[in-house]
Amino acid sequence: MSYLWARSLAKGLRLTRERRFGWAQVGDRLEERFTLYNDGWAPALWIEILDHSTLPEYHVSRATGLGRGSQTHWITRGLCTQRGLFTLGPTTLRSGDPFAFYTVTLPCLASDSLMVLPPIVPLPAIRVAPGGRSGEGRPRPYTLERTTTASTVRPYTPGDSPRWIHWPTTAHQGAPFVRLFDGAPTGDWWIVLDMDQTVQVGAGQVSTEEHGIILAASLAELGLRAGRSVGLVAQGETLLWLPPQAGATQRFKILQALALLRPGTCPLAEVLEGARAALGRQASLLLITAAAEGQWLATLLPLRQRGMVPTVLLLEPLSFGGTISPNVTLARLGEQGISHHLIPRDLLDRPEARPGAQGHWAWRVLASGRVIATQRPDEAEWRELR
């Protein structure tokens, strides 16, 4: 009798898994719907459901029972806590006769990939030095006196107007430098992210690696929303090279690439040297690094001489538990008139870095400018894992 009981369970038990969304962002809520069937004549008094998903901190294994010729379903919820590409499923069912003389193990091979994108946070305090040649277009009347500072300068090139020479920087450097106007047309944005594992500080989500990823994603969002063409360069385990483009497609490409990015062994100076010819001219170069000793600075200066306009975002090592002070490098950047920002841990360690926890909303912008929700997270369709 025990054998026939187990045989009925082996033929009659089956499981389906469904999820709502094809991708998620760190902080989003993941929902799955499980449906368990028993088409056999024997009840399953005990069933173990063993999940083999790779998503961190996602636990959906459970034990249950199910009567003959019946079905049950339940919804599980978890939080996406890490960026990356993960697998939901497969699943294994274990059951048997009431006395456990005979047990059956049923593999449910259905699985699906889940891409978890990095979060995006607002960056109100970060000013990007504009690219484009000084003097392109006509600056606004108040730009010269009110908004142009010594932090936004570049070396003089033939054809620049003498009226735009920044004399304090010129006197300090012993060579002519010209100011960049906020009212002048801006070029592309190149985001260069330092993924050299030897300079990273901290561990897990509280590390310069993860905060650099968040910063790169947030800067890309900032530039794309402003209508810029944004590109991304990083040398991790492999070379990441996305030429500047505008629009929502580029946004997803950048976030997807950042989700998969892992540290490598190539120093930032080598990345800048290798990319120098391909980066072009007259663009904004946004450099993100935790390398506080600044060996990369000697490679950055030739890029500026080619017309690139750098903004350095230096992740503060001390706030992540490091021991190297960035003060010397910051002073050297100031002496060179290079726009720079020191990024402490608490700037990005905010609730915005763990957005939503509600799943995906769909929105539509009306002609009046009003934004309305066209789909709530709980209205999204379920999609079966296969």
N, C-alpha and C positions, 0 to 999 in steps of 0.2 A: 504493500500500500504506500509506503514512504517513497518507493521508487516511482510509482505512477504519479504521486503528488508532485514530486520534483520535475517529472517529465512534463506535466501540464504547465508548470510555471515556466519551464524553459521555452515552451512554445507560445505561451500566452502573454508573457510580460514584455512590454516595450515602453520606451520613453522618448518624448520629443522635447526639444529646447527651442525657445524663441527669444529674440531680443528686439528692442525697439530701434536702436541706433547703429549706424555703420562705423562711427568713430566717436570719440569723446575727447574731452579736455581735462587736464588735471583739476580735480575738484568736482567734476561732474558725477552725477549719480548714474550708476549702471543698473538697469532692470532686466531680469530674465523671467520668462514664464515657463515652468516645467509642467508637462502633462504626462501622467503615468497611467498606463492601461494594463488591465489584466483580462485578456480574452479567453482564458482557460476556465475549466470547470472547478479547479481547486482554488480556495482563497490563499492569498499570500499573507501569512500571519506576521512575517517579518521580512523586511526588504532593506538592504543597505544600498544607498546611492552614493557612489564615490566619484567626486569630481576631480578632473585632472587639468583644470585650467591653470594658466601660468600668470594670470593677473595678480600682482601682489596684494595681500591682505583681503583677498576675495574668497570667502569660505561658504560654500553652498552644499557641501556633503551633508547627508542627513539619514535618519532611519525612520521607517514608516511601515504601514501595512495596508493591504488592499483586498477587498472582497472579490469573489469570483464575478466575472462578467461586468466589471465596473471600471470606473476611471476616476482620477482625482487630479487637481492641478493646484499650483501655488506659485506665488511670485517672490523672487529673491531680489534683494537690493544690496548694492555695494558701492563703495566710493573709489573712484580712480585717483590713486595717490601718487603714481609715478608716470612719467612720460615713457613712451616706447611702443613697440609692437608686441602684442600678447595674443594668446590663444584661449578661446573659450571652448571647453570640452577638450578631448572626448570624455565620456562618462562610463562608469561600470556599474552594473546592477548585480547584487548578490542576494540570493534567497534560497529557500529550501523547505523541506517538510517540517512539521511542527517540532519534531524531535532532533532535527539537524543531523539525521542519519545520512541524508543526501543533500548536497548543496549544488546550486547552479550559479555559474558566473557568466553574465551576459554583457559583452562589450557593446557599447553604443558609440560608434565611431564618429558620429556627427560632430563637427567642430567648425569654428570660424575664427578669423583674425579680427582683432580689435586694435585700432590705432588710437593711442592716447597722446594728444598734442600738448605741448607745454602751455602754461597759463600766460595771460597777457595782463599787465598792470599799467595804470596810467602813469605817465612820466611828466608831471607838470614842471618839474624843476630843471629839466635837462634841455639845454639849448644847443642845437646842432649848427656848427659853422657852415654857412651856405657855400655851395660850390658854384662854378661858373666864373668866368673871368671878371675881374673888377672892371667896371665901366660898361659891361654889356647892359643895354637898356638905359633907362633914365631913372636914377634914384629919386625917391620921394624927397620933397624939399627939406623935411626935417631930419632925414636919415643921417646926413653927415655930422650934424652937431649933436644929435640926441641919442642915436642908437648904435653908432659904430664905435667899437672899443678896440683896445690893443690886442685883445684876445682873438680877434678875427682879422688876421693879416696874412699875407703871403709874400714871397719874394717878388720884387719888381721884375717884369719882363718887358722887352721892347714893345712899344705901342701903348703902354699904360700912361695915363695922364699924370703929370707931375703934381696936379692938385690933390691926388689921392695918396700921396706918399705919407706914411705914418712916421713922423720925425722921431718920436721917442724910441721906437723899435729900431729905426734906421741908425740912430746914434749909438744904441746899445750893441747892435750887431756889426756895425761898421760896413753895412751894405744896405741898399735901399729896399724898403718893404712898403707895400701899398695896402690900404684898407679895403675890406670887403663890405659892400653896402647891403643892408637888409632889404633894400628896395630893388636890388638887381636880380635878374632871372637866376634861378638856381638850377644846378645840374642834377645828375643821378646821385643816389645814395648807394655807396658800397659799405656794407657791414662786414667787418673782418673780426671774427671771433677766435681768440686764442684758446686752443684745446690741448695745449701741451700739458700732459699729466704731471710733469715734474714741477710745475708752478702752481698747481691747484692746492687749495687749502680747505679744510673742513671735511665733513663726511655726509653722505646721503643728501637729503634735501637741503641741509644747512651747509652748503659748500659753495665755493666760487664757481665750480663747474655748473651746478644747477642754476645759480643766480646769473651766471653769464648767459645761459640758455634763455632764461626768462627775460633778461635785458635785451638780448638780440631779437626775440619774438616781439617784445613791446616796442622796440625802436622800428622794426619793420612795419608793425601796425600803424605807428605814428606817421611814418613816411608815406605809406600807401594811402592812408586816409587823407593826407594832404595833397594827394595827386602826384606824388613822386614816383619815379621808377626806382625800385629798390633791388639790389643784388646782395648776395651772401657768399662769403668765402670762409672756409674753416678747414683745417687739416687735422682730422682726428685719426681714427683707424684707417680711413680712406679720405681722399680729397673731396670736399664739398664745394662745388662751384656752380652758383646760380647767377647768370648775368642779369643785370637790372631789367625789370619789367614792371608794369603797373597793373593794377586791377586785382579782383578777388582770386583769380586763378593763381597769381603769383603769391598771394597771401597763403593759400593752402599749400603750395609747393614749399614755401619757406618753413611753415609750421611742421609739415610732414618731415622735411629734412632735419629740422632741429629735434624732432621726436626720436629720431633714430641715431643721432650723433653721439659718438663715444670718444673719450680722450685718446690721443695718440702720443707720439714721441717727437714730433717735429717742432722745434722752437719757433716762436713767432717771427724772429728775424729772418729765418729761412722762408717762411710763408710769404712775408712781404717782399723779399728779394725775388722769389719765384713768380710772384703775381705782378711785379712792377710793370712789365711791358703790356700785360693784358688789361690792367685796370684803366688805361686810357688817361685822359686829362680832364680838367675842369669839372670834377665831381667831388662830392662830399665823401670823405673817408671816415667812417665811424669805427674806431678801434676799441675792442673790448678785451681786457686782459687783467690777469691777477699777477703778472710778472712785475713786482714792485721794484726790482733792481734796475729795470729799464735798459737792458742790453739791446733791445729792439729799436731804441731811439735813433741810433746811427743809421738804421735802414729806413726809418720813417722820413728823415729829412730829405733824401733825394726824391721821394715821392712828392713832397711839397714843392720842390723845385720844378717838378714837371707840371705843376698846376693843380695837383690834388689839394683839397682843403681838409686837413685832419681835425677830428674831434676825438680826444682820447677819453675813454671811460675806464678808469682804473678801479677795479674791485679792491676794497681796502682789506688787505690780508689780516690785519690785527683784529678786526671785528669778527673774523671767522676762526680765530684761534691761532693765526700765524704769528711769526716772530719778526718779520722783516718790515721795517717802516718804509712807507712810500714817500716820505718827505723830500728826499734828495731828488727823486725822479720828478715829483711835482714841481720842484724849484727849477729843474732843467727845462721842463715843458713851458713854465712861465717865462724863462729867459728867452726861449725861442719864439714866444708869441703864439704858442699852439693852444687852442681852446681845449680845456680839459675839465673833467669832473671826477671827484673821488666818490665812489659808490660804496657806502657802508652796508652792512648786512641788513639793517632795519629798513632801508629804503625799499627793498623788494620783499621783505618778510612781512607781508601785510595780508589782510583778508582777501584783497583782490587777487592774490596769487593762488587762491583756492576758490575760484568763482563758482557761483551757482549752487552746486550740489542738488540741482533740480532737473537735470536732463536738458534736452535741447528745445528751445523755443524757435518758432519761425515768425518772422516779422515782415511787414510791408509798410513802405513809406508812401503816404498819400500825396497828392499834388499840393495840398496845403502845407506839407511838411510834417504833418502829424504822423506818428508811428503807431501802428496797431499790431496786435498779435494775431497771426492767422492760424497758429497751431500751438497748443499747449503741450508740455512734455507728456502728459497722460493721454493725449489724443493721437500720438504717433502710432503708426501701424507696427504690429509684431512681425518679425521676420524669422523664419525657422532656420536653425543651424543644420547644415547638410554636410 
